[in-house]
């Protein structure tokens, strides 16, 4: 009998360690405690015994199975930010029966906190944004300045709209092509057009969400609303992806490429973070016409 099928009831931390051993993983109770603290696992349910103390707390049946899944995934993606996406995806698509909201909030914080420490990741993301904005007449000086600012945004979460607007305009609407024309550049499908304003609003939403997550300012109502929004907008986007891709060109077309299952799983954290930002901006009346 495989270790998955034999798990039919909650278990103590000793049971989790034993489950891992039967599946060929050598772990200690310390790993379980660490993963609970990071939101990779949910906290177990305490079992008080009155004056005599308490029995060992119980981890839910699905959490025991999640522990084995995480151990399996760790062999391909050993870094904690990547592992944090596993419970986030289960919470998003399977619901609280598998991963409760309190655990998802901790997992999102772990994904963000540990992921933002890597400046190389921030720079790579900045290059992708730069490619989508780039205009053939933009100068290398303008591109390098915007790359530096976008890297800083991704790494620190700081947002200076005026400074970013000037740097982005020099790349997206260079003066050699747009000065004196009064034209506003819009790229892609009209319902998903990339403009300077939509780009800046997207960055502001991301930075707003980063602050909310870092400051532990995510209440249950907000994050559950984010899940509902994601489910609706994601299904709509996938249904119309080909339409959006056909209207895009150049490097922007890559943003509408058909996603693999891995893409869908790996994009989960970034997409949830983006929706958190937009929901906060909307609630505070800061979206305006750019929404």
N, C-alpha and C positions, 0 to 999 in steps of 0.2 A: 504494500500500500504506500502510495506517495505521501509526503508530509502534508500536502495541501488538503487532500481528501479526508485525512483523519482529524483535521481541526474542525470540531463541530460545536464548541462551547468556549466561553471565556477562559482565560488562564492567567496564572501569576507570572511574575518576571522569570521565575525558574522554568516555567513551561515554555516561555519564549526562547530562552537559551537552549532548552532541550529541543524545541522545534528546529532551531537553527542547526544544531548538531546533527539531527537526523537528515537534514537537507545538505549536509556536507560543509557547513560554515562553522568555523570556530570563533565564537564571540563570548563576551562576558556581560554581566549585568550592567556594567558601567556604560557599555554602548547603548543599551536600552534607555538608561537614564539620560544620556546625552541626546539621543534622538527625540525623546519626549520634550526636552527643553527647547529643541529647535523646531518642533512642530512636525517632524517626520512621522512621529507617532503621537497619538492622543494620550493624555494622562489617564492612568487607570482609575477605576472606581474603588474608593476605600471601603473597607469592611470592618467597622468598629465593633468591638466586643465589650463595650462598657468599661468597667474598672480594670478588666484584665488586659486592656490594650486593644490590639486589632490583629486580624489575620492579614496576610499579604494581599495587597490590592489586586483587583482583577482587570486585565486588559480584555476588551471586547473581542468577540470571535473574529470579526473582520479586521481588527487591528493585528491580531496574531498572523493572519494571512498577509496583511500589508507588510509586516516585518519581514516575512520570507521574500515578498516581492522586492522590497528595498535591498535586501542582501543580494538578490539575483541581479538587480539593476546595477548595484555597486561594482560589479565586475566589469561592466562596460563604461560606466560613468561614475568614477569614484569621488568626484567633487560634490560637496554638500549642496551648493546651489542647484545642480542638476537633479540631485535626489529629492530636493524640496519640491520639484515640479511633479513628482509622482503623486503625493497626497493632494496637491492642488488640482490635478486633473481628475482624480477620483471624486473630490468634492464638487468640482464643476459639472462633471457629466454623470456621476452616479448618485450623488446626494449625500445627505447627512448620515444615512445608514452606514456608509463606508468611512466617511471623514466628516466629523462635525465642524461647524463654522469656526468655533474657537481654535481648532487645530489648523484650519486653513489660513486664518489670520497670522498665526505664528509661522507657518510655512512660507507665506508670502514675505514676511519680514526677513526670514532667514535667506530666502532666494535673493532678495534685494540687498540686504546688508552684506552678505558674503560676495555677491556678484559685483557690486560697485567698487569693491576694494581693488579690482583688477583694472588698471588703467589701459592695458592692451585691449581688453574687451570693449571699453568705452571708445577707444580710438577706432576700432574696427566698425562699431556701430556708427560712429561719426562719418567714416568714409562712405558707408552705405547711404546715409542721408545726403552727403555732399554730391554723390553721383546722381541722385534723383533730382537735385536742384540745378545741377550744372548747366550752364549755357556755353555754347562754343566760343563766344566772344569774351567770356570771363577771363581775367588774368590769373596767372599762377599765384601772384601775391594775394589776390582776393580769395582764391581757393584755400591757400595755406592759412590765412587768417580765420576763415570760417571753420576749417578743420580743427584748429586749435580751440576755438570757442565751443564747438559742438562736443569735442572731447571733454572739455571741462564741465559742460552741462551734464554729460553722461556719468562723469566720475564723481562730481560733487553735488549735483542737483541744484546748483545756483542758476538763477534765471534773471538776466538783465535784458528786458525786451528791446530797449532802445539800441543797445550795443549789438544785439543779435540781428535786429532788423536791418541795421546798416550793413553788417557783414553779409547777411543772406541776400540782400538786394543787389550787392555788387557781384554776386555769383549768379543769381536767378534772373535779375533784370539789369544787366550791365549797362552803364551809361552810354557806351558806344552803340548800343542797339535800341535803347528805350528813352534816352534823354530827349525831352521836348515833345514826345509823341502823345503823352497822356494815356498810353496803353497800359493795361495790367495783364501780365502774363498768367495764363491758366493752362495747365497741362493735364491731359487725360479726359476721362468721361465727365460730362457736365455735373453728374450727381456725385462724383468722387474726385473732383478736380483739385489738383495741387496748385495753390496760389501762395504768395508770400504770406498773406494773412492766415490762411489755414495751417501753414507750416509753423508759424509762430504760436498759434493757439495750441497746436499739438505739443510743442515743446513746453509751453506754460502748463498744460495739463499734466505732462509727465513730471515736471518739477514739483507741482502742487501735490501730486500723489506720493512722490518720494518723501516729501516732508511729512505728510500724514502718516505714512508707514513708519518712518524713522521715529516720529514723536509718539508712536503708539496711539494715534488718534483715529482709529478705525472702529466705529461701533458696529454692532451686529446688523442693524438695519441697513447701514450703508453697504457693507460687504455683501449682504444677501441681495440687495437691489442690483449690485454690480453683477452678480451671478445671473440674475434674470435678464439683464440687458445684454450680457455676453451671449447667452444662449440664443436670444432673438436676433441680434445683429450678426452673429457668426453664421447662422443658418441662412440668413438673407444674403450675406456676402458670398458664401459658397455657391448659392443658387445663381448669382449674377456675375461670378468671377470672370467667366469667359467674355461677357459683355464689357466689363471694365478693362480686361486685358486687351481686347481688340481696339479700344480707344486710346490705349497708351502706346508709347513708342520709346525707343532708345533704352536707357538704363531704368526708366520708370516702369517699363514693361515687366521687369524682373520682380517688382513688388506684387504683381498679380499672377505669378507663376502658379501652376497647380501644386498645392501642398501635398506632401507625403504624410503618412501617419506620424512619423517622427517630427515633421515640421509642426503639425497641429499640437503635438504634446509639448514641444520645446517653446512654442510661441505663447503658451498659456500665461506665464508670469508677466511678460511684457504687455499682453493684451489686457489682462486684469488690471494692471497698474494704470494703463492708459484710461480705461473706463472709470477707475476710481477718480482720476484727475478731472475728467470731463463732468462726472457727477457732482464733484465738489464745486467746480466752476459754475455749473448750471445752478446749483442750490444757492450760490452766493451772488448770482446775477452777473457773472463776469464773462459769459460767452458772447453775448451780443450777436451781431450779424454773422460773425465768423463760424458759429455753430452749424 
